[in-house]
Each structure stands twice: as structure tokens, then as C-alpha cells.
Amino acid sequence: MDDQPNFGLTLWDQLENVEAYTKIGTQSLERFNEFLKRRAEIEADYARSLQKLVKAHKEELNKKEGQGSGNKGLGVAVLSGTVAQSWLQLLTMTEHTATFHTSMAENMDTDLRKSIKNQIKENDKVFKQHFDDLRKYTLDYRKVVDNLEKTRQKYDKATKDMDAARQAYESANQDMNKTAKDIEKLRTEAEKKAMLAQEAATGYKQCIEQTNIAKEKYYTETIPSVLNIIQSKDEQNRIDFSKNAFLKYSGLLASQMPSLTTALENMVDMFEKITPSYDSATFIKMTQTHSPYPADFTFEERALATSNLNKKTSTRGFTKTRDEIDDNKEDAIVVLPGKQGRKKALERIKVLDKELAEVEKKRTGVDTLMAVYASKPEIAKDPKVQRDLDDQHQALDQRIALILHKKHKLQVYISTLDGVAPPDPPAVQIGGKAYGQGQSSPLTPFSDSSSVGSGTPVSAARPLSVHTTKSEGSSGGLIPQSSIVESPRATEVEERSHHGSSHQLASSHDHDSNHDGNTSVICRVKLMYDFEGNADNNELCVKAGEEVDVLEKQDDGWWKARVHRPDGNLEGFIPGNYTEEI
């Protein structure tokens, strides 16, 4: 096959004809098998007829041999004559002829028809498998091409949507009746559509590249490989097998029928001329089209439509509408007890990380939209649009810096609890200027921290509280006093622990008298979490779901509460954010 045209290189676009060609070849073997079956039946019938004929005449001779009992020698004389011996030899030769045809029928069934029948089954199985593989590969390739078409349609839609969103945003900037909120909403939509269009273009290009790779592999590797296997199997299991079967058939006839020598020689000459490569080359010559492979798929870039809106000068400035930022959450967490505070801090860090990812995504959208305007000068003629985008970008930078500042405050708190060195302040960049460790943050409106030590904010350090030290009579503090920065809350609790009798746990009798006295209950609450209080610091131990009376709500977040127990009432302090009002 090496020096001859092969199916893979020349018939890659003729898969149906190749399949039809192999089916016709299989049908030829089936017709040859049917012919041999009928020929064997005829040979067997002929042999049985000859044997029946010979038997009748031999029985007649046996009767003649037994005749002449009264005239001895009559029968023997008749049979001993040359005519009778010749007749007997003729019958014997007829018996040999019947034996020959019986042998022919048996050999056709065992040596020829059985092997042809098995080969037909094998060919059907092999060709079915290979053509099923071809159909599967073709279906897979069509799915790849269909996916490319879907990706192209997605890219077209995303580009149109981006144009529409951008033009709506530019129109709003020129419309004095539009509010800043409307403009920001349209700008956000334009940023989103720009990102989607960029992702669609990237996906379209990647899909084209992948489709071209799949196309190249499909037409130059997959299809040729399977077609060459089919060609090889067809030549070996059909054409060459047919040649051997025909030769065996002719040999069977030649060995038993010398009288057909001339006809057999002519027939053998024809059989000898059977050549598998000649059959394949003839089939290729009659069916190939010389068509080239399909052209590569190319990326069709859509040009951005320019806006035809009348440009009007607007004196309205850029307005930010971000909700007010809640700065008290981190401060409330860092004053909580160690175990509960650490859990709250980790949960808050996860929330901040999610918020940071969303803000960074918005900033990426602004960057993408700015890149679109930078790459298309013909649509970026209004300087107000650029100023608007710059202001939005700077606002997002400041928001990112604030989130990082809050996250760092919680990380310092957790590091202090774990007894490890706190992390360095995050490095941020706002308006092209970098801020990091040792530099003051520009986010003055959002920050209430001051420098302590080597640049660590006081609010970021873990405050001293009743949960970080033990009394002087205990067996050691959780954290050395020298490593903790003291806060107003810590001082208050410390003074209350040593001097304030109002925070001392009273006896059951005292609580009963307070309950019956002038102590007023502000509200009744249920604990949402377990709280293991420190009795040395006048704290209650309560379980989640337990209900308590709130007697006093202090500004530092600690509430004085009363819990009713079977052995009496107890009063002490609990964290207010662990509760929900009933």
C-alpha cells in the first residue's frame, strides 16, 4: 500500500461510498457462498442418483448370477463374457463417479463454505465497528463545529450588547434630566457588557483555535487512519480471501476432473490475475474528486459602532452613591472573648474577602471599559466620560484599600490571640501612589486608627479585656501584659474587676432581693451562642437558647444580665451581640 494511493489521503470526503464499496464486497462473498451451497446440493443429489442407479443394476446382476440352478454354468457363463465384464466395469466406474461427486459436495461444505461463512461474519463485524467509529468521530467533529458557531453567535450578541450599553451610558451623560444614580447604573451596565464582550471574544478565538486543531486532526489523522485500516481489512479479508477461495475451488475441480483441464486453465489464469492493489486503485480512480481540504476557520472581528449623539457640555459633576460603610463591626469583634472573637473574626474576614473580590471585579470592569475607549479613539471624544471613569476607578481603589485595612485589623487581632507576630500592613495603590508599611493611608474619612510602635494601628491591635488576663491570684495570664496594648475598654473592665462592687456576683439571697427590689429589667433576650464567662471578671456562663433578663446595657457592648437557675438567680455580664431580643 506504500507505493499506491490509499483511502485515507484520497477518499476522506467519500465515506459513504467507501462504506457502500465494502458492503458490495461482502455481498459478493455472500453470493459466492450461496452458489457453493447450491452446487454442493446438486453434487450430493447427483451422487445419490448415481448410487441408486448402480445399486439397481448390481442387484439385477446378482439375480442373474444366482440363476441356472437347474442348468449349472448358465449364469456364470453370461457374467464371464467380455460384454458382462465391461458392463460390470461401467457400473463400478459409475460408483467411483458417485463417490467423486459426494466428495465434491463434502469438500465444498467443509473446506469452502464454512470458511467463507466465518469470513463474512468477521468482515461484517470489523467493518461495522470501523464505520461506527467513523460516524462517532464525525459526530464529535460536528459538535465541535456547532460549538464554534454557538460561540460566534455569543460573541456577536455580546458585542452588540456592549455597543448598546455604551451608547446608552454616553446618552445618559449628555441628558441633563438623568440623575447621577441613573448614570452610575448605566455605566456599571456598560462595564459589565464590556467585560462580557471581551470574554466572548477571547472564548471565540480560543474556540476557533481548538476547532482548527480538531479539524486538522479529523481530516489528516483520524479519518485517514480509520480509512486505511478499512482498506487493509478489505484487501486482506475480502479481496485476498476471495482470491484464495476461488483458487481452492478451481483446485478442487481440477484434482477430480481432468477432462476440464483446458477450461480450468483458462479459469485459473483469470484467478491468478486477481490483485488486491489493482482493485483498490481502480475504485479510487473511479470515485476520488481531487477536492482540497476545507479552509481554516478565521476570526471575524466586529467593528465598534461609533455614537452619533449630539455632544453637549454638561456641568454636572460625578456623584458617588455608595452606601455608608459600617466601621463598627471590626471594633465590636476585637473586644469579644478569645474563642468567640476569633470565630467572629474569621467569619468577618471571609465576608471582607468576598466583598474585596466583588470590588476588584468592578474595578476590572472599569479597566476594561477604559481600555475599549483607549483602543477606539473615534468613540472617546467626550472628556467627561474619561473623567467619570477616572473618578470611579479612584473610588474603587479607595474602597479596596479600606477593605484591606479592616482585614488587617482582624488579622492583627487573631495573631495576638495565637501569640504570633502580626502581619505587615497591606500595600495598596490609590491614584498611582503606593501605600504600605510605614506610610500613612489616604483613607482618613474611614480610619480612626493611630500609630502604635512600628506603624501598627491601635484599633488593629487586640485590646486588653477581661478575656486576655487573669487576676493576680491566678496561675498565669493567657497573654503577657507587656505584649498587649491597653484600650479604654480594658482599663474600664480592670477597674471594674478590682474596685466596682456593682459588677460583683451576688449570692442567691442578694439576687432574690434585687429581683424583688428596685432593679428594673430592660428587656428579656435569648442567647444565640454558648458563652463561657470568667467568674473572676463577673461574667456569666450561659448556653445557647437560654433566656436572661437584661438589667443594663453598657456602651462598650457588655450587658449586665440576670439568669434564673434552680439554685437561685445569678447576675453578671454577657456580650450583647450574642443575644436576640424575645
C-alpha positions in Angstrom: 0.0 0.0 0.0 3.0 2.2 0.5 3.5 2.9 -3.2 -0.2 3.0 -4.1 -2.9 5.7 -3.4 -4.7 4.9 -0.2 -8.2 5.6 1.1 -7.0 7.9 3.9 -5.4 10.5 1.7 -7.7 10.4 -1.3 -11.2 9.4 -0.1 -11.5 11.4 3.1 -14.7 13.0 1.6 -16.1 9.8 0.3 -17.1 8.0 3.5 -20.5 6.8 2.2 -19.0 5.4 -1.0 -16.3 3.6 1.0 -19.0 2.0 3.2 -21.1 1.1 0.1 -17.9 -0.4 -1.5 -17.2 -2.7 1.5 -20.9 -3.7 1.6 -20.8 -4.7 -2.0 -17.7 -6.7 -1.4 -19.4 -8.5 1.4 -22.4 -9.2 -0.7 -20.1 -10.7 -3.4 -18.8 -13.2 -0.8 -22.4 -14.0 0.2 -23.4 -14.7 -3.4 -20.3 -16.9 -3.8 -21.3 -18.8 -0.6 -24.9 -19.3 -1.9 -23.5 -20.6 -5.2 -21.3 -23.1 -3.4 -24.2 -24.2 -1.2 -26.4 -24.8 -4.2 -23.6 -26.5 -6.1 -22.9 -28.9 -3.2 -26.6 -29.7 -3.0 -26.6 -30.6 -6.7 -23.4 -32.6 -6.4 -24.9 -34.6 -3.5 -28.2 -35.2 -5.3 -26.3 -36.3 -8.4 -24.2 -38.7 -6.4 -27.2 -40.2 -4.6 -28.9 -40.6 -8.0 -25.9 -42.4 -9.5 -25.6 -44.7 -6.5 -29.3 -45.6 -6.7 -28.9 -46.3 -10.4 -25.8 -48.5 -9.9 -27.5 -50.4 -7.0 -30.5 -51.4 -9.1 -28.3 -52.8 -11.9 -26.0 -54.6 -9.5 -28.9 -56.3 -7.8 -30.0 -57.4 -11.3 -26.6 -58.9 -11.9 -26.7 -60.7 -8.6 -30.0 -62.2 -9.5 -28.5 -63.4 -12.8 -25.6 -64.9 -11.0 -28.0 -67.0 -8.9 -29.9 -68.2 -11.9 -29.3 -71.5 -13.7 -29.6 -73.8 -10.7 -31.0 -76.4 -13.0 -28.6 -75.6 -15.7 -25.4 -75.0 -13.9 -22.9 -72.6 -15.5 -25.5 -70.6 -17.4 -25.3 -67.6 -15.1 -21.6 -67.8 -14.8 -21.2 -68.0 -18.5 -23.2 -64.9 -19.0 -21.3 -63.0 -16.5 -17.9 -64.2 -17.6 -18.4 -62.8 -21.1 -16.5 -59.7 -22.1 -19.7 -57.8 -22.6 -20.8 -58.6 -19.0 -17.4 -57.7 -17.5 -17.4 -54.4 -19.4 -20.9 -53.7 -18.1 -19.7 -54.5 -14.6 -16.7 -52.2 -15.0 -19.1 -49.5 -16.2 -21.1 -49.9 -13.1 -18.0 -49.8 -11.0 -16.8 -46.6 -12.7 -20.2 -45.1 -12.1 -19.8 -45.9 -8.4 -16.5 -44.1 -8.4 -18.1 -41.2 -10.2 -20.8 -41.0 -7.4 -18.1 -41.2 -4.8 -16.3 -38.3 -6.6 -19.4 -36.1 -6.5 -20.1 -37.0 -2.9 -16.5 -35.9 -2.1 -17.0 -32.7 -4.0 -20.2 -31.8 -2.0 -18.5 -32.6 1.3 -15.3 -30.6 0.4 -17.4 -27.6 -0.7 -19.2 -27.6 2.6 -16.2 -28.1 4.9 -13.3 -26.5 3.0 -15.0 -23.6 1.2 -18.4 -22.7 2.5 -17.6 -22.9 6.2 -14.5 -20.6 5.9 -16.4 -18.2 3.7 -19.3 -18.0 6.1 -17.0 -17.3 9.0 -15.1 -14.7 7.0 -18.4 -12.9 6.1 -19.3 -12.7 9.8 -15.8 -11.4 10.6 -16.0 -8.8 7.8 -19.4 -7.6 8.9 -18.2 -7.2 12.5 -14.9 -5.4 11.6 -16.4 -3.1 9.0 -19.4 -2.2 11.3 -17.0 -1.3 14.1 -14.8 0.9 11.9 -17.7 2.7 10.3 -19.4 3.2 13.6 -16.1 4.7 14.8 -16.1 7.0 11.7 -19.6 8.1 12.4 -18.7 8.8 16.1 -15.7 10.8 15.1 -17.7 12.7 12.5 -20.4 13.4 15.1 -17.8 14.6 17.6 -16.2 16.9 15.0 -19.6 18.3 14.0 -20.3 19.0 17.7 -17.0 21.0 17.8 -18.0 23.0 14.7 -21.6 23.5 16.1 -20.0 24.7 19.3 -17.9 27.2 17.3 -21.0 28.5 15.7 -22.7 29.0 19.1 -19.5 30.7 20.3 -19.5 33.0 17.3 -23.2 33.9 17.9 -22.5 34.5 21.6 -19.6 36.8 20.6 -21.8 38.7 18.1 -24.5 39.2 20.8 -22.0 40.3 23.4 -20.5 42.8 21.1 -23.9 44.2 20.1 -24.9 44.4 23.8 -21.7 46.2 24.7 -22.3 48.8 21.9 -25.9 49.3 23.1 -24.9 49.6 26.8 -22.0 52.0 25.9 -24.2 54.2 23.8 -26.9 54.3 26.5 -24.3 55.3 29.0 -23.0 58.1 26.7 -26.5 59.3 26.1 -27.2 59.5 29.8 -24.1 61.6 30.3 -25.5 64.1 27.8 -29.0 64.1 29.2 -29.4 66.7 31.9 -32.6 65.0 33.1 -30.7 61.9 34.1 -29.8 61.5 37.8 -26.3 60.5 38.9 -27.8 57.2 40.1 -29.1 56.5 36.6 -25.7 57.4 35.1 -23.9 55.1 37.5 -26.3 52.3 36.8 -25.8 52.7 33.0 -22.0 52.9 33.5 -22.0 49.7 35.6 -24.0 48.0 32.9 -21.6 49.3 30.2 -18.7 47.9 32.2 -20.4 44.6 32.6 -21.2 44.3 29.0 -17.6 45.3 28.0 -16.2 42.5 30.2 -18.7 40.0 28.7 -17.8 41.1 25.2 -14.1 40.7 25.9 -14.7 37.3 27.5 -16.8 36.3 24.5 -14.1 37.5 22.0 -11.5 35.6 23.9 -13.7 32.5 24.1 -14.4 32.8 20.3 -10.8 33.0 19.4 -9.9 30.1 21.7 -12.8 28.1 20.2 -11.5 28.8 16.7 -8.1 27.7 17.6 -9.4 24.5 19.2 -11.8 23.8 16.3 -8.9 24.2 13.7 -6.8 21.8 15.7 -9.8 19.3 15.8 -10.4 19.9 12.1 -6.7 19.2 11.3 -6.7 16.1 13.4 -10.0 14.9 12.0 -9.1 15.3 8.3 -5.4 14.4 8.4 -5.2 11.8 11.2 -8.5 10.4 12.4 -10.3 9.8 9.1 -7.2 8.7 7.2 -6.2 6.3 9.9 -9.6 4.5 10.0 -10.0 4.5 6.2 -6.5 3.0 5.8 -7.5 0.2 8.3 -10.7 -0.4 6.4 -8.7 -0.6 3.1 -6.2 -3.0 4.7 -9.0 -5.2 6.1 -10.9 -5.1 2.8 -7.9 -6.2 0.8 -6.9 -8.9 3.2 -10.2 -10.3 4.4 -12.3 -9.9 1.2 -10.2 -9.5 -1.9 -7.2 -11.7 -1.0 -9.6 -14.1 0.8 -11.8 -14.3 -2.4 -8.7 -15.0 -4.4 -7.7 -17.9 -2.2 -11.3 -19.3 -2.2 -11.5 -19.1 -6.0 -8.2 -20.9 -6.3 -9.2 -23.6 -3.8 -12.5 -24.1 -5.7 -10.6 -24.4 -9.0 -8.1 -26.8 -7.4 -10.9 -28.9 -6.1 -12.4 -29.2 -9.6 -9.0 -29.8 -11.3 -8.0 -32.6 -8.9 -11.1 -34.6 -9.7 -12.0 -33.6 -13.3 -9.0 -34.0 -15.7 -11.4 -33.6 -18.6 -12.0 -30.0 -17.7 -8.3 -29.2 -17.8 -8.4 -26.6 -20.6 -11.4 -24.7 -19.2 -9.8 -24.9 -15.7 -6.5 -23.5 -17.0 -8.3 -20.5 -18.5 -10.2 -20.1 -15.3 -7.1 -20.3 -13.2 -5.4 -17.8 -15.4 -8.1 -15.4 -14.6 -8.0 -16.2 -10.9 -4.2 -15.7 -10.8 -4.6 -12.2 -12.2 -6.6 -11.1 -9.1 -4.6 -8.4 -7.4 -5.8 -6.5 -4.3 -3.9 -3.3 -5.0 -5.3 -3.2 -8.6 -8.9 -3.4 -7.2 -8.3 -0.7 -4.7 -6.6 1.6 -7.3 -9.5 1.1 -9.7 -12.0 2.0 -7.0 -10.1 5.1 -6.1 -9.7 6.2 -9.7 -13.5 6.0 -10.2 -14.6 7.8 -7.1 -12.0 10.4 -6.0 -12.9 14.1 -6.5 -9.4 15.8 -6.0 -11.2 18.3 -3.7 -9.0 20.3 -1.3 -9.5 20.2 2.5 -11.9 22.8 3.9 -10.4 26.2 4.5 -9.4 27.1 8.1 -11.9 28.9 10.3 -11.0 32.6 10.8 -11.8 35.2 13.4 -14.3 37.8 12.0 -13.8 40.9 14.1 -16.8 43.2 14.5 -16.1 46.9 14.4 -17.4 49.0 17.2 -20.2 51.3 16.1 -19.5 55.0 16.7 -22.0 57.1 18.6 -23.9 59.7 16.5 -25.3 61.5 19.6 -25.1 65.3 19.7 -22.4 66.3 22.1 -23.5 68.8 24.7 -21.4 70.2 27.5 -22.6 69.2 31.0 -21.6 71.0 34.2 -23.0 68.3 36.4 -20.1 66.6 38.3 -19.6 62.9 39.1 -21.7 61.8 42.1 -20.9 58.7 44.2 -23.9 56.9 45.7 -22.2 54.1 47.7 -23.9 53.2 51.0 -22.3 54.4 54.2 -19.6 51.9 55.4 -20.1 50.2 58.7 -16.8 50.6 60.6 -18.1 49.3 63.9 -18.1 45.6 63.1 -14.4 45.1 63.3 -14.2 47.2 66.6 -17.1 45.1 68.0 -15.3 41.9 67.2 -11.9 42.7 68.6 -13.3 43.3 72.1 -15.0 39.9 72.2 -13.7 36.9 74.3 -10.9 35.0 72.7 -12.7 31.9 71.5 -15.8 33.6 70.3 -13.9 36.6 69.0 -11.6 34.5 66.9 -14.5 32.7 65.3 -16.3 36.0 64.6 -13.0 37.5 63.2 -12.5 34.6 60.8 -16.1 34.8 59.6 -15.8 38.6 59.1 -12.5 38.1 57.1 -14.4 35.7 54.8 -17.1 38.4 54.2 -14.4 41.0 53.6 -12.6 38.7 51.1 -15.9 38.2 49.2 -16.5 41.9 49.2 -12.9 42.5 48.1 -13.4 40.1 45.1 -16.6 41.9 44.1 -15.0 45.4 44.2 -11.9 44.1 42.3 -14.2 42.7 39.7 -15.9 46.1 39.3 -12.5 47.7 39.0 -11.6 45.2 36.3 -14.8 46.2 34.5 -13.8 49.9 34.7 -10.3 49.0 33.4 -11.8 47.0 30.5 -14.1 49.9 29.6 -11.2 52.3 29.7 -9.2 50.0 27.5 -12.0 49.9 25.0 -12.1 53.7 24.9 -8.3 53.9 24.6 -8.2 51.4 21.7 -11.0 53.2 19.8 -10.2 56.9 19.8 -13.1 57.6 17.4 -15.6 56.8 20.2 -13.8 58.5 23.0 -14.3 62.2 22.1 -16.1 63.3 25.2 -13.5 64.2 28.0 -16.3 64.0 30.6 -16.6 60.2 30.1 -12.9 59.8 30.8 -13.1 61.9 33.9 -16.1 59.9 35.1 -14.2 56.6 34.6 -11.1 58.0 36.4 -13.3 59.1 39.4 -14.9 55.7 39.5 -11.6 53.9 39.3 -10.2 56.0 42.2 -13.3 55.4 44.3 -12.9 51.7 43.8 -9.2 51.9 44.7 -10.1 53.6 48.0 -12.8 51.0 48.7 -10.2 48.2 48.2 -7.7 50.0 50.5 -10.4 50.3 53.2 -11.3 46.6 53.0 -7.7 45.6 53.2 -7.3 47.9 56.3 -10.3 46.3 58.0 -9.0 42.8 57.2 -5.5 43.7 58.5 -7.1 44.9 61.8 -8.8 41.5 62.3 -5.6 39.6 61.2 -3.6 41.5 63.9 -6.3 40.6 66.4 -6.1 36.9 65.5 -2.3 36.9 65.5 -2.3 38.4 69.1 -4.7 35.6 70.2 -2.5 33.0 68.6 0.7 34.5 70.1 2.4 35.0 66.7 3.8 38.1 65.0 1.1 40.2 63.4 1.2 40.5 59.5 2.6 43.6 57.8 0.1 46.3 56.8 -1.2 45.7 53.3 0.3 47.6 50.4 -2.3 49.4 48.4 -2.2 51.8 45.4 -4.5 54.7 45.0 -4.3 57.2 42.2 -0.9 55.7 41.1 0.7 56.2 44.6 1.6 53.1 46.7 0.9 53.0 50.4 2.3 50.3 52.6 4.1 49.6 55.9 5.5 52.8 57.4 3.3 55.1 55.2 0.0 56.7 56.2 -3.1 55.7 54.4 -5.1 58.3 52.5 -8.4 56.9 53.8 -8.7 59.4 56.6 -12.5 59.6 56.5 -12.8 55.8 57.1 -9.9 55.3 59.6 -9.8 56.0 63.2 -6.5 54.3 64.0 -3.3 55.9 65.2 0.2 54.6 65.1 1.5 52.4 67.9 5.0 51.1 67.9 6.2 50.4 64.4 3.2 51.5 62.5 0.6 49.1 63.9 -2.8 50.9 64.4 -4.2 50.9 67.9 -7.6 49.7 66.6 -5.9 46.8 64.8 -4.1 45.5 68.0 -6.1 43.3 70.3 -7.4 45.4 73.2 -6.8 44.3 76.8 -10.0 42.9 78.2 -11.2 40.6 80.9 -10.7 37.8 78.5 -6.9 38.2 77.9 -5.6 38.3 81.5 -6.3 36.6 84.8 -6.3 38.0 88.3 -3.1 38.4 90.2 -4.0 35.3 92.2 -4.4 33.1 89.1 -1.8 30.7 87.7 -0.7 32.9 84.9 -2.1 35.1 82.1 -3.2 34.0 78.7 -1.1 36.7 77.1 1.7 38.6 78.9 0.7 42.1 80.0 3.8 43.6 78.3 2.6 42.3 74.8 -0.8 43.8 74.9 -1.8 47.4 74.1 -4.2 48.7 76.6 -7.5 50.1 75.5 -10.1 52.2 77.3 -12.4 49.1 77.5 -9.6 47.2 79.1 -9.0 49.9 81.7 -12.7 50.1 82.5 -13.0 46.4 83.0 -9.9 46.2 85.0 -11.1 49.0 87.3 -14.5 47.4 87.5 -12.9 44.0 88.3 -10.9 45.4 91.3 -13.0 48.3 92.6 -16.5 48.3 91.2 -18.8 46.4 93.6 -21.7 46.9 91.2 -20.2 44.2 89.0 -19.6 41.6 91.7 -21.6 38.4 91.6 -24.0 38.4 94.5 -25.3 35.5 96.4 -28.6 33.9 95.7 -30.2 35.8 98.5 -28.9 39.1 97.2 -30.3 38.4 93.7 -33.6 37.5 95.1 -33.7 40.7 97.0 -32.6 42.6 93.8 -35.2 40.9 91.8 -37.9 41.9 94.3 -36.3 45.3 94.8 -35.8 48.3 92.6 -33.6 46.7 89.9 -35.6 47.1 86.7 -35.5 44.7 83.7 -34.8 46.5 80.4 -35.8 43.5 78.2 -35.6 39.7 78.0 -33.2 38.1 75.5 -32.2 34.6 74.3 -28.6 33.6 73.8 -27.7 32.7 70.2 -24.3 31.2 71.2 -22.7 29.5 74.2 -20.7 31.9 76.4 -18.2 30.6 78.9 -17.8 33.6 81.2 -14.9 34.2 83.7 -16.3 34.4 87.2 -13.2 36.4 88.3 -14.4 39.1 85.9 -18.1 39.0 86.9 -19.1 37.2 83.7 -22.0 34.6 83.4 -21.7 31.2 81.9 -24.8 30.7 79.7 -25.7 28.3 76.9 -27.3 28.9 73.5 -31.1 29.1 73.8 -31.0 30.1 77.5 -33.2 33.2 78.3 -31.9 36.0 80.6 -33.2 39.4 81.9 -31.1 42.4 80.7 -30.6 44.9 83.6 -28.1 47.3 82.0 -26.7 47.9 78.5 -23.2 49.5 78.6 -21.7 51.4 75.7 -18.8 49.0 75.4 -21.2 46.2 74.2 -21.2 44.3 77.6 -24.7 43.9 79.2 -25.5 43.3 82.8 -28.0 40.4 82.9 -29.8 38.1 85.4 -30.2 34.4 84.8 -32.7 32.3 86.7 -31.3 29.0 87.9 -32.8 26.3 90.1 -30.4 27.1 92.9 -31.1 30.8 92.6 -30.7 33.8 90.4 -27.3 34.9 89.2 -26.2 38.3 87.9 -23.2 39.1 85.7 -22.0 40.4 82.3 -22.6 38.9 78.9 -21.6 40.1 75.4 -24.7 41.9 73.9 -24.0 40.7 70.3 -24.5 37.1 71.5 -28.2 37.7 72.1 -31.5 38.3 70.3 -34.4 40.0 71.9 -37.5 38.0 72.7 
